[in-house]
């Protein structure tokens, strides 16, 4: 999967509401005052910076950069779970 394919898939899943949050991500979001709307804004409008396959889980690990709803820079690490057809937020910074 290349970055454009990942971006298209992430946008589709985000628009369908197929999103999950790891415990770690939820904690980091609270610490950094990142809302679900901020997260969605980056998934839908951001750019996929990198894509690599996690050999242990089979998920595609992606770094997505963009802006939150206030316009501040935000980067997400997400995993694309093709089995459950969803995007899982791993961390945010």
N, C-alpha and C positions, 0 to 999 in steps of 0.2 A: 504494500500500500504506500502510495506517495502522499505528499502533504496536501495536494489538491483533492485527492480521493478522501483523505481523512477529514478535511474541512467540510466537504459535501456531506459526508456521513454524520459528522458531529452536528452540523446545522439541522439536518433532517431529524435526528434523534432529539435534539434540544427542542425543536418546534413541536414535536409529538409529546413532549413531557417525559421522555424516557431517560431520566437522569437519577443518579444515586450519589450519595455522599459518604465517604469513609468517615469513621470516627475522627481520624486525624484531621481530615479536611474541615469537618464541622467545628472542631476546636480552633483551628487556624482562622477560619472565617470569623468566629466570635472574637478572637484576639485582635484581628485586623479590621473589625467592623465592616466586613464584606457581607452583603446581603445576597439572597437568592437571585434578586433582580440584577445585581452586579455580575454575578456568575453567569446568568443567562445572556447578558449583554456581550460578554466576552466570547461565549460559545457561538453565538449567532453572528457577531460582527468581527470577531478577532481573526488573527492569522495563525495557522498552524506552523510552528517554527521547526519542529522535529517530530519524527515518527520512528518508532522501533518496536519490534515484536518482542514481547516478554516470553521467553522460551519456557518458563515454568508454568505460566497461567494460560498462554496462548492469546492474551489480550494485546491489543495495540496500545502502546504507551505514547502519549502525545503531549507536547508542550504548546499551549495556546496563549498568545499574547494579544492584549487589546486594552480597552478602557472600560472602567466601571461607569455607572450612570452619571456620576459627577464629572467624568472626563479624566480621572486619574488612571495612570498606567497600572495594569493588573496582569499577572501571569498565572496560568493554571496548569497543573499537571493532571492529566486525565487518562483514564484507560477506557478503551472501547471494548466492551464485552459483547461479542457477536453471538454468543450462546443465548444470553438473556436480552440481547438487542437493546443495549443502553450505554450511556456514557457515565462513568463513575469518576467523581472528583477525588483525586488522591491528596493533593495539597494545593495551596494558593499562596502566592507571594507577590 
